Amino acid sequence: MLSLAANELIGSNPFKLGRLFKLQFLQLSLNNLTGMVPTQLYNTSSLRFVSLAANQLHGCLSPDFGLALPKLQEEMDLENIHFDNKGLHHDPNDDGPTLQPGRESVRGAASNIAVVSTPTSVTGGSQPAQSSDKKHRSWIWNHLTIVKKFKDANGIDIGPRVARRWLVEADHVVSAPAVLMGAVGLMPNGKAEISWWLDGCRSRVASSGGGAGLFWLVGGGCRLGSVRRRMEAWLPFSQPFVRAKSLVSRRHLFLVGCWLKFGGFGRFLVQKRAGELPTNITGWSNMEEINLFNNSLGAEMPVVVRSLSRLTRLVLRQNNFRGSIPASFGNLSAMSMLSLSHNKLIGSNPFELGRLFKLQILQLSSNNLTGMVPTQLYNISSLSIVSLTKNQLHGTLAPDFGLALPNLQQFTIAINHFYGPIPSSIGNASRLSKFDISYNSVIGPTPKSLENLNDLEIFGASANSLGTNSGNELDNIMNTFSNCSNLRELSLNANNFSGLLPNSIANLSKFLSYLDITENHISGSIPVGIGNLLNLQFFAVTVNMLSGSIPESIGKLSKLEEIYMYTNKLSGKIPSSIGNLSQLSMLSLSDNKLEERIPDSLGNCKRLVGIDLGYNNLTGTIPGQIFRLSALSIGLFLGGNQLTGLIPMQIGNLRNLGKLDLSENKLLGGIRATLGSFQVLELLSLAGNHFEGTIPESLNQLKGIQFLDLSRNNLSGQIPKFLGELNLLESLNLSYSMFEGEVPIDGVFKNISAFSVVGNSKLCGGIEELHLPACPAKALQKKKGPLNIKGLSRLDIAVFQENLG
């Protein structure tokens, strides 16, 4: 097996891969690979799965494709949708599959490659044998697929034309079941495309019938409401069809992400209300796998009967099933996977589940299950994955936890009400890679036997009570985890840990990418050895009592993406080595005692989307380099410091900024007119500075502004009426400045609780709740009516104008 999927690999596939004559699984999808598939790969006859999806590969499939790779499996899963690269070209010389003598069925050939262009050696299904020079127009072979974009050798988009011909003009559909791809982006997105897609598939799917195999419908490629209704309307799932021609003989049923909740699926199983499975499933005796993941099915959980004795995998997660888990599930003795996560299930876990001695995967997370975990589950030694996260379960972990479940690889019970200690027997679960007990009431101490878990990658214990107030407990814990050589994520936040942050933190796994010890009572300084954790991407020590300076060695962590150190007692300067962190996206150092200048090198962190340095003792001017960080979008928070000087001219570059807080500093000069270019700005706070002049007219372009605070400055002039025309403005503070004239009455100025203008002695008018004096012009007009200047002397007019002033 060679799996390099979901990386950033480039270049071509090396031809030397063809020397791996024992290779069965090749997964290179989700990269940026280019070039053609090496012909040497066709020498690897042992290949069962080949996944090259989502790359930039091109070329044609080999003419002897099916002969060269006879072991490719007939049935796909969601991770094995092959050769759907957007650059995979059609062979213009291939009119369709050749039906060779002795190759009457595709079942023995390589038959699950999801491309429209089939190689000439692949047959068209259970048709009578024909001579090798004959072509058959039924080019829908074993799995019917639609490729969203399909190009010919000249790069011309021929996907709709080819697929339309294959679907609509086909003489008939082969006996093998249809597979309609959509969830991975293969299904057309436009109404016009999907119309012929549905029309072409409707009658063909209806006529597909016998033969073992799977029925697989994968939706999700289009979210158009009308198309959604049409998809459900044409599904030919009447009860006679299901029993006579489809599910009775099928071994696998996949209906994944198909929005099944309207009449189409209701008719599928003849329910009184659409979108429900029957409470008693019968007639599916050959069924080995049912996957209805990510639909909108509701009502009670179906009562599975003994007739499903072959069922090994039941996936009903991410629907709207209600009620309790049926005890009859315990009769499914062949079950290896039970996935009921993300529903609305209530009640307790039936002890009958303890009879499923072949069960390997149990997923019941994100429901409303209550009660204790049945002790019978500890009898299932085959369990490898247990997920009970986000329920209302309680109780303790069995003392023999690790001994009873020796094959356990993942155990997650986060967001429940479990209590008691972590059993020391956990060290016997030697295959454990993920253990997450976050947000419970589990108590310490943390067992030293955890050091035996060499395969442990993720340990999550956030928001528990593992702390015991012993002086060196954190040092012991770090020493324990330093023996877990594959540890990648460690979460110990909010556990009442106390004592010094130990130097042993530097001995943690070289693979560690995530470290969170926030919201404890940890003191001391950040060890210089933190620079040893070269793969660290997330580092959080917030809300502790750390002191001292931030070590320069933090600049060695070239992969670091997020730093959170706010609410401590850190002092000294911000190390200039932070400028070495080219991957840094979030920097939060607020509420400390940091001093001196903001380093210019921060401008080297081009990926920063958020900076929070507020409420420190930083001095000097704001480096212009910060305002060249065009990726800044979440916010820039520099308030509560001792910053001086003008706002740099470059501030206009931050057009995508969402929040800007420069309050409580010593900034001066005028408000930059370029602030008006911030089209998505939601919060702007310049309060508590020495800004002067008027509010620039350009701020009328802040269409997204919700909170605006310009209070406690030396701003003057009239309050602009356009502030009342900012439709999203919810809070406006103009207090304690030098504004004069009439207060507007529109928009935010209609609600006395939404704005403040106190401390401006020369204001008048506004809504009555302000209790301001009427403006002079309006007072005179109200007393004498409209002014008639005829007959007035120049002196009278001059006196009137003086009163207005």
BAZA-928566 format. One record per residue (C-alpha): x, y, z; residue in one letter. Coordinates in pm, whole numbers, plus 50000, padded with zeros to 5 digits. Layout:
% residues N
XYZa ...
***
This chain:
% residues 805
500005000050000m 501285034749905l 499105063550026s 500285099249959l 496865114849913a 495925150250021a 499365166050014n 500995192049791e 503005168749570l 503985180749223i 505615166148915g 504875133648739s 504405098348867n 507815081248846p 507865051448613f 509785031748875k 506535027249065l 505925000148809g 508514978948987r 506244975149292l 504894942049175f 503184934849509k 501424968449529l 497664965549593q 496645000549699f 497905032349529l 496435065049658q 497855097149511l 494675118049495s 494315154549598l 497775166149494n 499125186749204n 500615158349002l 501035163848629t 501925144148320g 500665110248207m 500125078648407v 503265057248352p 502575027048136t 504755006948376q 501905008148630l 500014983948409y 502704958148493n 501484958048854t 498774932048812s 498254929849188s 496624964649201l 493174964949360r 492615001949421f 494035031249224v 493085066449326s 494555095349127l 491615118949167a 491935156949180a 495295161549012n 496385175948677q 497025143048501l 496235136848134h 496365109847872g 494325079247773c 493805046747951l 495785017647813s 493974996147553p 494724964847760d 493574981748079f 491184954448192g 493544926248097l 496544941848268a 494734949548595l 492414920048652p 492264924149030k 490794959149047l 487784955949272q 484264957549138e 482824979149413e 483985013849504m 483775033949819d 483765071649856l 487545073249866e 488075053349549n 486555073849270i 489285069749015h 490695089048726f 488265117948749d 490995143548685n 489755174148506k 492475169748246g 491845133248162l 491365132147787h 489005112247574h 490405088547313d 488795100346986p 489545066946822n 487615047047080d 483995043146971d 483075021247262g 483964989147435p 484944958247243t 483044927047341l 485644899947322q 484824862847326p 484834849147676g 484524883947826r 480754885147855e 480734902348192s 482634931348335v 482474915648680r 485844898948632g 487484928848471a 488694962448594a 485284977948611s 485105006348861n 487155033748702i 484975064748700a 485625078648353v 483455082048049v 486165070547810s 486335032847854t 489255013447712p 488494990747422t 489224959347621s 486464965747870v 483194948647798t 479764963047817g 478074939948060g 476214906948048s 475754906847675q 476184877447437p 479774873047325a 480614889846999q 483694890046781s 486444914246875s 485794936846577d 482214944046682k 481224974846881k 478214978347100h 476425010747161r 475735003847526s 478755021947661w 477385023648014i 479514996748172w 479154983548526n 479105018048690h 477365046248508l 479305078648564t 479075114948470i 482235135948451v 481565172748498k 484295184648259k 485665161347997f 488165172447733k 489255157247406d 492845155547284a 492695191947172n 491495204147509g 487935210647389i 485225205747652d 483155176347529i 481835163947863g 478135171947812p 478155159047454r 479885126247535v 477875119747848a 474585128347675r 475375103747399r 476315076547641w 473245081547856l 470435091547625v 471375072747308e 472375040147473a 470375010547347d 469824997847697h 471414997548035v 473544968048129v 472464945948415s 475084959348652a 473814987048883p 474095024148819a 476375047749005v 475475084448979l 478365105449105m 477865139749257g 479385143149601a 482915148249472v 481955175249225g 481445153048922l 477775160548879m 476965190748661p 476065221948853n 473915240648605g 470195235848551k 470635229948179a 473265203048227e 471505185048506i 468225184148316s 469565161348045w 471525142848309w 468365133748495l 466375127148180d 469045103548054g 469295084748379c 465655082048475r 464475053448258s 467825036148258r 468025033448634v 464445021548643a 465224993048408s 468444982148579s 467714951148770g 469134917748872g 472544906748968g 474394910249291a 476334941749361g 475434976149486l 473015003949418f 474855036449477w 473465071449440l 475765099449552v 474315134349554g 475605167949667g 476915182249343g 474045206849305c 472035226349561r 469445241349329l 466005237649482g 464155229049163s 466765203249067v 466605188949415r 462885183549387r 463245169149041r 465885144549154m 463585131349423e 460615130649190a 462165108048928w 463685082049160l 461875050149051p 461725035949402f 458335019849420s 457924990649656q 457584964549377p 460764977349214f 462664975749541v 461554940449621r 461514924749279a 464454939649096k 466744958749324s 467314955149693l 466264918949727v 469344908149536s 471704936449626r 474514933049870r 475234970349911h 472885000349929l 474525034649910f 472285065549909l 474715092050024v 473985129450036g 470895127649814c 468555150650009w 466185121350047l 463245134250244k 460455142550001f 457975121349812g 460535103149600g 462095085349891f 458785082050068g 457525061249776r 460775042249781f 459695023850093l 455935031250091v 455585052150404q 452655072950519k 454955102850549r 457765110650311a 461365107550420g 461005078150659e 462505043750666l 460155015650760p 460265004851121t 460514968651009n 462874961150719i 462164928150548t 463174911450227g 466764923750225w 468334890550323s 471374894550097n 472194929450218m 475724933150353e 475964970750373e 473464999250407i 474815034650380n 472265062950402l 474745088750526f 473885126050499n 470225126450399n 467205141350571s 465555109150680l 463505110950995g 461015092951218a 461905063751444e 465055043251399m 464155012551188p 463774979751373v 466174956351199v 465024920351192v 466944887851195r 466644884550818s 469574908650783l 471944882450913s 474614891650655r 474614928750733l 478134939850827t 477934977750795r 474984999950885l 475595037150829v 472645059950910l 474585089851039r 473765126250970q 470005122950930n 467085132151154n 466315098551313f 464515100751646r 463695077051926g 465985051752089s 468435026651950i 466484994151897p 467604965052110a 467124943251802s 470354957551662f 472014932951897g 470814904751669n 472994916051378l 475754891851465s 477814898951152a 477934936451219m 481374952151201s 480324988751176m 477385007051334l 477285044251260s 474325064151397l 476065097351466s 474485131551412h 470845122251462n 468315129851736k 468445096951924l 467505095752291i 467505070052568g 470295047252675s 472565024352478n 470934989852483p 473044963452655f 472184940352363e 474884958352161l 477304938252369g 476364907752159r 478004922251848l 481264903751899f 482514912551549k 481874949751592l 484894971151510q 483435006051466i 480755021151693l 479805057251616q 476995072351825l 478225108251862s 476115140051839s 472825126351971n 470975130252300n 471775096252446l 471665093352825t 472565068453095g 475755048753138m 477785029752881v 476754993152910p 479464972253067t 478714945952802q 480504967652545l 483774959052717y 483174923052606n 483694933152241i 487444929152220s 487344935751843s 486374972351889l 488834995851722s 486845028651703i 484365040851966v 482825075451927s 480285086952186l 481065124252171t 478425150752239k 475715132052426n 474415132152783q 476175100552894l 477705096353238h 479625071253448g 483245060553479t 485625041953255l 486025005453351a 489184997753552p 490134970953296d 489514994953005f 492824988652830g 492814951052894l 489254945852771a 489754965752449l 493244956052328p 492454965051963n 491184999852042l 492595026851814q 490245056251868q 488175063852178f 486265096952195t 483735105552466i 484095143552465a 481235166552574i 479455142852812n 479275138853190h 481845112053257f 483735113253586y 486345094253781g 489985088353684p 491605076453365i 492215039453437p 495875029953456s 495074999853236s 494925023852942i 498595016252892g 497614981352776n 495654995052477a 498894995652281s 497215003951947r 495455035052078l 496085064951851s 493325088951959k 491935094052310f 489585123452366d 487775128852695i 487415166852664s 484625185352842y 483785159853108n 484555157653480s 487415132953470v 489845137053759i 493575132353798g 496215121653834p 497145114053475t 498345077753472p 502025072453402k 501085041653196s 500235065252909l 503945064752828e 503455029452693n 501265041852406l 503795044852128n 501055048651866d 499255076752049l 498805106551818e 495975126651977i 495345131352349f 492465154952425g 491515162152784a 490285198152770s 487995211053046a 488335183553305n 489905182753652s 493155164453593l 495105188953809g 495935177354163t 497745208554292n 500945188854344s 504025209654282g 505635190853996n 502615174153835e 503035192153504l 506655181053484d 505565144953542n 502895147853273i 505295162053017m 507805134753096n 505065108853046t 504005122552708f 507595126952593s 507695088852563n 504765089652318c 507015093652017s 504175097751765n 502165123651960l 500775150651731r 498095168351937e 498055174852312l 495175193952472s 495325199452848l 493555232952875n 491215241653165a 492295214053403n 493415233653711n 497075225053655f 499475245653864s 503195249353908g 505945259253670l 505895253053297l 508625226353285p 511625225353056n 510585189752971s 508045204652732i 510965206352488a 511205168252494n 507755162052350l 507385143252023s 509145157451720k 505825152951537f 503865174951780l 501815200251582s 499175211151837y 499795221052201l 497105237352415d 497605243052790i 495405273952825t 493275283853125e 495275267753401n 497365282353683h 500755276653524i 503565300353617s 507205304553524g 508565313853185s 508275298652839i 511315275452806p 513895283452541v 513615246852441g 510225253952285i 512255259251969g 512835221551953n 509225214751854l 509925220651487l 506575207251362n 504465228351595l 501625245951415q 499365256251704f 500675269152038f 498315282252309a 499235291352669v 496575317952730t 495025327353066v 497835315053289n 500405332853506m 503425330353279l 506075357153318s 509395366153165g 510045372552800s 509025354052488i 512155334852382p 513795343152051e 513885305651984s 510225307151891i 511445319851555g 512735284751480k 509205271051456l 508875276651083s 505605257251060k 503865276951334l 500495290151218e 498775301951537e 500195317051859i 497955324752156y 499625339052469m 497095364852584y 496245371752950t 499535363353118n 502285384353273k 504765382752988l 507195411852969s 510075423952758g 509895430252387k 508205410552114i 511055390351962p 511995401151613s 512455364351524s 508685361951492i 509265376351146g 510745342551049n 507355325651087l 506245326950725s 503225304250791q 501875324851080l 498195333851042s 497135343251398m 499145362151661l 497495370251995s 499685385152270l 497195408852431s 496755415952802d 500385411952904n 503185435852996k 505065436052670l 506975467752594e 509125486252344e 508315488651974r 506305465351757i 508995448251547p 509145458051182d 509835421451101s 506185413651169l 505595426450817g 507345395150688n 504455373150806c 502475376750486k 499815351250584r 498655368950898l 494885372650908v 494625384251268g 496905404051505i 496035411851867d 498685430852062l 496235451052270g 496605461352632y 500355459552674n 502915487252720n 504035489452359l 505525522752254t 506715540651942g 504925544551612t 502955517551435i 505235501151175p 504025508050824g 504965472350735q 501925459450926i 499635478350691f 501155460250394r 499805426950522l 497025424250265s 495845390850408a 494715407350733l 490995401050750s 489875390151097i 491195420451277g 494045442951389l 493905450951760f 496505475251896l 494375492852157g 495435499252515g 499115506952453n 501305538152444q 501615540752066l 502345575151924t 502505593351594g 500175593851296l 498215565151147i 500485553150864p 499395562150513m 499535525150415q 496465517550623i 494375519550308g 495915486750191n 493875466650443l 490735465850231r 489615431950363n 489975440250732l 486995431350949g 487925449051277k 490345477351359l 491035488351715d 493585515951775l 491905529352088s 493525540552412e 496845551452267n 498505585152202k 497925587051829l 497385621251678l 496625639051354g 493485635151150g 491455604151074i 492765590350748r 490305594150463a 491585560950325t 489665543050602l 486655546950376g 488045520050147s 487395492950410f 484325478050246q 483905449250493v 484955466950813l 482555458751097e 484285475251394l 486335507151407l 487545520751740s 489785551351754l 488645562152101a 490935577252363g 493565592652136n 494435627852026h 492825628051684f 491605661751561e 489755676851269g 486445665351128t 485035631251047i 486065625550685p 483275622850430e 484845590750294s 483595571350596l 480185571050427n 481585541550228q 481755519350537l 478665500250433k 479415470750663g 480245490450977i 478365479251289q 480345494651576f 482005528851549l 483755545451845d 485445579251794l 484955591452150s 487435610152372r 489375627452098n 489655663351981n 487365659351682l 485285689351589s 482785702051337g 479275689351277q 478195653351313i 477825640950953p 474325631250854k 475655601650656f 476275583550986l 472515579751008g 472465564250663e 474795535050750l 472145508050763n 474135482150960l 475435506051225l 474305493551568e 476515513151808s 477985548051769l 480045566252032n 480955602651967l 481115613252331s 483575637252492y 484805654852184s 484225689752039m 481325683851800f 478815711651748e 475605718451565g 472565697051507e 472435660051600v 470955639251315p 467715620551380i 467845592451124d 469175557051141g 471185549251452v 470255583351594f 466645572051641k 467585548651929n 468925566052240i 470575533652358s 472475529152030a 474555561352034f 476215585552273s 477075622252224v 477545632452586v 480375656252662g 479835677752350n 478585710652490s 477775727652159k 475295702252024l 471615709251971c 468495692651839g 468305655051794g 465635632151939i 463765643752247e 465435618552480e 468725637652443l 467205668252613h 469405691052406l 468435727052332p 466735733752004a 468995746351732c 468805784651688p 467425784551336a 464625760951423k 463815779551742a 463275812251559l 461365795051278q 459045778051528k 458325811151704k 457735834151409k 456985810551126g 458745812250788p 461085841750756l 460015869750517n 463105889750435i 461215915450234k 461415948850408g 464275938550635l 467275961050646s 470785948250602r 471275953450976l 468275931251057d 469625903950834i 473075906950992a 471615903851344v 469635872951237f 472745856951089q 474655864351410e 471965846551612n 472305816351385l 476025815751460g 
***
